[in-house]
Every structure is written in C-alpha cells, then in structure tokens.
Amino acid sequence: MQNSLMEKVTGVVENVVYRNDNNDYTVFEIIDDQNRLVTAVGTIPMISEGENVILEGQWAYHKEFGKQFSFVSYEKSLPKEIDGIIQYLSSKAIKGVGPITAVKIVNRFGMDTFDVIENHPEWLTDVSGITGKKAAAISESFRAQSELRGVMMFFKDYMGTGEITKVYKQLGASAVGVVKDNPYILCNGEYGVSFEKADSIAASFGFAPDCRVRVLSGINYVLSYNASTNGHTCLPKDKLVSATASLLAISEEDVLSKLDGFIKNEDIFLYKVFDDELIMTPDVNYKEEYIAKKLKTLSKEVVQLSSMDISALIEKVEVRIGVRYAEKQREAIFRCLNGGVTIITGGPGTGKTTVVKGIISIFNDLDLDTALAAPTGRAAKRMSEATGEEAKTIHRLLEMERTDTDELKFNRNSRNPLDEKVIIVDEASMIDLSLMSALVHALKRGSRLILIGDADQLPSVGAGNVLDDLIVSGSVETVRLTEIFRQSKESLIVTNAHRINKGDSPTLNVTDNDFFFVKRESERDIASTVVDLITKRLPKTYGASIRDQIQVISPSKKGAGGVELLNSELQSGVNPKATFKKEKAAHGVIFREGDRVMQVVNNYDIEWEKNGFSGFGVFNGDIGVIESIDFKSEVINIWFDDRLVRYDFDNLEQLELSYAITVHKSQGSEYPVVVIPMYSCAPMLMTRNLLYTAVTRAKRMVILVGRSDIPERMVKNNREVLRYTTLCSRLNRI
C-alpha cells in the first residue's frame, strides 16, 4: 500500500462489531467528522466505544460486507466530552464498570472522571456501590489501558501494531524505557522484530555503530541465525568475528576488541577443542554441559542385573511374543536392561520395533514403569501403532505450556521429574539440543534412557547433532542392528534403502515389487509425470482412495520438480478451484477448502479440539486438511487427524501446502506411498543421506521419477553437512 494512496478517517468509535483477542484484528463502526457511519477493519488493541480515533488506510469493498475502511495505522485518544466519557465507560472497557456505574461516576466527577480513576481511585468510594477494593480494581484496569496507549503512541513510527502489542504483553508499562536502553532486546523471538528493524531503531536513538550493546547483539544474532539455518550450536571464533563485522558494517578489529570482555563477563562463552576456539551463547553452553553430565550420571547410577537373570527374561519374552531374537537384538536388550543410557540404531527391516516390544515387556515384568515418546506427533502415533502402547510427543510427556509472558515452560523438570523409571524415545535423530536438554532435566536419578533411531538419516531441523554426537563420543552404549530379516528382504524398499546407505546404487529395473523407477529427462517432464501419477495413473490402478495415501517428497523447494511449483500443480489437479470452495490468499499461496496443508513451525499456543476435549500445540511437520474458511471470523478450520484447529488469518504464514514436501519436512513420518522427483538441484541437497531419508519414509511403495543418473550421483555424494557442536567433546572430557 503506497503512502500516496493513503487516506485518513477521523471519528468516534460507535460500536465494536468483532474482535479477535489472539491478534487484535477488529471490525468496528465509527461516526466520522462528517457524521457518517463508517465500518473500519484492521489491527488495533483494546479499542472501545467512545474513543476518538484517527485512522490511516484505504477504502475497500468486501464482497459480503460492502464498503469498509481498511486501516494500517491509527491514533486513538480518550473522549473529551461527557457523552463520550459515559459511552466509553459503559462499553465495559474498564473492568468493574457497566452502564449504570458509568453514569453514577460521571455524574459525580464530570470532566475530571479519568483523572479521578487514574490518580485518586479512593474518591470513587463516594459513588454508591463502589467499595475500596472495587475502586482499586477499576483504577488498575484503567491504568493498563493508559499504559498500552502510551506504548502504542511511542512505537507507532517504528513497528506495526502486532509487534507493539507483543512488546507490551512482555514488558508492560516499562516497555518504552527498556527499549530505549537496549533496542536489540526486540530481536528476541517472542517479539517478532527482525534484527534489521531493531538496528534501525537503535540508530534513530543514537547508538554508535561500534558500541558495546550493538556488537554483542550482532554476535548473538549471528549465533542464533546459524543455529536456526545451519544447525550449529556454536561457531569458530574467526568465522563468528567475520560474520559479525559484515553484519554490522564495522571492522573485525572493532569486534575483536570487545570479544574478550564479553567472554570475561560471560555474555558469551569460549570452548576450546584442541586448537579450535568455539563461541556460543550462555544458554547453549549450559545445555551442552548439562546434557553431558546428566548422561554420565545416569550411566553410573543404573542398577545392574546379572547376565543369567537377563537371559532368563529374554527367553521368557521370546515365548510371550513369539519371536527368536538374533544375536544383535539380544545384545540390544541386554544393554538396555543393564545401561543407564542406551542407543539402538539401524535401518529399515532390522527389527528395532521387535526389540522395543521385548524391552517394554521385560520392564513390565520388573515392575518398572515405562514411558514412550517421540519428537513429533506423527512419530508418536507410529510408535503407538507399532508397540500397542501409548506414546506421547516429548513436549506432551514433559507437560509443556506457555507462561504469562509467553515463555516456553516444561512442568516436568529437575524439580518435578518424570515418574517413570524407563524412558524410550523413538526417532531420536530428530531431537535437537533444546529438546534433549529439557528431556534429561526431567529424568530422575536411577532412570534408564533408551534412544531408538536411524543414525544415517538427516540430523534434526533444530540446532545440534545430538544422536550423532552421542554415538561418535563412544561414551554411550550403542548397538547397531544390521541384519535384515527375511520378510523385510522381500521388500525392494528395504533392500534399496540399505544399498543406498552402503554407497551402492539402488536397483531400478524391477517392475513387480514395491520400488519403481519412471525415467524422464527434463524437469518439466518430471513434474508433469509426478502430477499425472497422483491425479490419474495411480488412482486408475489402485482406486481413488490412494490419493490420500500418496506423499510427494522432493529434495528441494526450487525448480520444476521442487515443492513450490509441484504444490501449485498438484493443488490444481487434486483439489481444483470451484465456486463452492472458498479460498484465502496468504504469503503468495492460495489456500482452498479441501487442501492438504502442513504446519511449518512449532506453535505451542494454538488451541485444538478433539472429541469434546481441548489442548494446545500444533508442531512443525504436522499435516492436516482445510475443512472450511470463515471470512466473517477471519479463521481457517483445519483437521489434523482427529484434532480440529482454528487458524486466524494472521497466522497463515505458519502453513504451507503439503501435496509435496521437502525431505527435511518428512522426517519422523511414514507414508503408504512416496513419490520422489529425481532432478538436478543444489549440490548440498544431492546427498546420500537425503535420498536414504526420503526412501525410508515409505511403507508400501516408492516411485522415483526422473533421470537415472541422479540416484547414482546422490549415492556417491556422501557429503554430510558439518554442524559445529561441543557435546561430543564434553562427553569425552567428563
């Protein structure tokens, strides 16, 4: 919206038609200065009848609600006339004041009403029906409104309304002073303000380019950026200094001159591994050190069982579940029974689930309560289905919630540990540093932690390389299952996955199994064939219901065979535009009723409903289907399996179409049928473990579509993405 097209509307709020309390999107009517009734729409917090407003925006025409004024900025002030004061107080803007009480207060204090409420609340007791306690509550509510108004007016030239509201919710009346002292506090994730914007605000406040607070904030930003984009928990000193100097447009000498002081004050931490100097935040330093020490403690304190007892327990469970464990499987069970921390890793078809079933059964025989968990909801669901036991997400196991200041909190922690003495976690390769830290904090002394995962898959999306660090350190008991069992050997998905993992090209010329290759040369032909398979060929062969079982998994977002273009074409083919389907455009994507969508960030606050119950949290990688779009309420209703979630229009950036997803987004999930485009993309994505991860997402069928040389190139590229961490080193030092 260009400023040259902006118009202003001035008036008094007559009626608040609709307000979304989550994002402050509001529809209200005003009587403008020409005495016309105007409907205004936009984001504005705590607006009430009787308030004076100056709105800046544009006129728009809504197909259902007619002419509206859509504003992007505003100013508001308290009414200055008796009628307006009564209307404002009567609107219940102030807790404890309704229409009758409002008239009484204004009759008693007139134009001094607001001054009395704010500065002399004890005088309100002169009004019948107002006690001292009620007067104090009325004054507190009014002051909160005044504080927010002041914060809004100060920041309105620097930030949007949504950002200001977040700042106020975190800092309250002290927001202006705190931000004036250090504008870079706004870069913290809970405020949603970019570093560039905070830096611009700091410059307008007169902060020098090389001042201490700016350099420290730049260092923290570089560390956090690399954590979120590259998975590093730390950076080598020289790389950090260079990146910070570039970000701040100052010399490396300016950064280095302050670095020792930051380390001395423990604003940041230095960790040495041989000749390497690694820099990290205090939070990361604490987490990596705590994890290492806690795991060592758990390994030392576990109660040992005799070999004879363990052998008897294994034989008993073999009879119970009707299996005969292989040598490595018996070793895995033995290690879990005698170890405080144990890792069981292995590829598809190597019997990890059978081992877990036996472990659970044996611990039940020993009267040791067991908890099953996984990093994602889909992985937890698969674990439940495979074992017949309840499994939870790690977040749910730790009873995660948000505090009043929007901070993440786990109610199960070192002060309130988990009751269970055995914790078994599946898909452990997905666990990042922060989640691992929260988990080990919640383990009581003498507990057993068993991590199940495929170490050859991609590492966690979040910062850290936890499973790999634990294995490489040699400090944690690890059993690698390698034998492929008879039934799994019959699956070409399993045998090809193991061929890929060993560096051999997959078999592509078999046409009567569960792994197929469709040769296409150009990217355009690859994309059109993928769409044709899903919309026509597979449904024709296996029935229309197979469409819901297919997941396209692409190495990249970009290119004709990438996620972005495939999603658009698949949407047109699977869920085409229709007059009876509502649509909503957001961040360059058309969301349509009936679309398959994915949550792409963790949202711990969003509420869901399930069979009359409610809870909170939808997480990165969760896939759902749009049930309906409600333009009046500005929400999209989405089913995630059996949970119904309502998304405000302002939260749609958290969603993407998911007819096609990247390999990284597929981690922890399994799909009946997986279709994988094979085309040339960025070298960092043409890797062996990326192809291996994609193939192992399939349960019944894999179809590769594309060039025959691409699978071979990916298999030969055993490049693993380097992640800077210190957990492995710390485990070896303790």
Secondary structure by P-SEA (a helix, b strand, c coil): cccccbbbbbbccccccccccccccccccccccccbbbbbbccccccccccccccbbbbbbbccccbbbbbccccccccccaaaaaaaaaccccccccaaaaaaaaaacccaaaaaaccccccccccccccaaaaaaaaaaaaaaaaaaaaaaaccccccaaaaaaaaaacccaaaaaaaacccccccccccccaaaaaaaaaaaccccccaaaaaaaaaaaaaaaaaccccccccaaaaaaaaaaaacccaaaaaaaaaaaaaaccbbbbbcccbbbbbcaaaaaaaaaaaaaaaaaaaccccccaaaaaaaaaaaaaaacccccaaaaaaaaaaacccbbbbbbcccccaaaaaaaaaaaaaaacbbbbbbcccaaaaaaaaaaccbbbbcccccccccccccbbbbbcccccccccccbbbbcccccccaaaaaaaaaaccccbbbbbbccccccccccccaaaaaaaaacccbbbbbccccccccccaaaaaaaaaaaccccccccccccbbbbbbccaaaaaaaaaaaaaccccccccccccccbbbbbccccccccaaaaaaaaaaacccccccbbbbbcccccccccbbbbbccccccbbbbcccbbbbbccccbbbbbccccccccbbbbbcccbbbbbcccccccccccccccccccccccccbbbbbbcccccccccaaaaaaaaaccccbbbbbcccaaaaaaaaccccccccccaaaaaaac
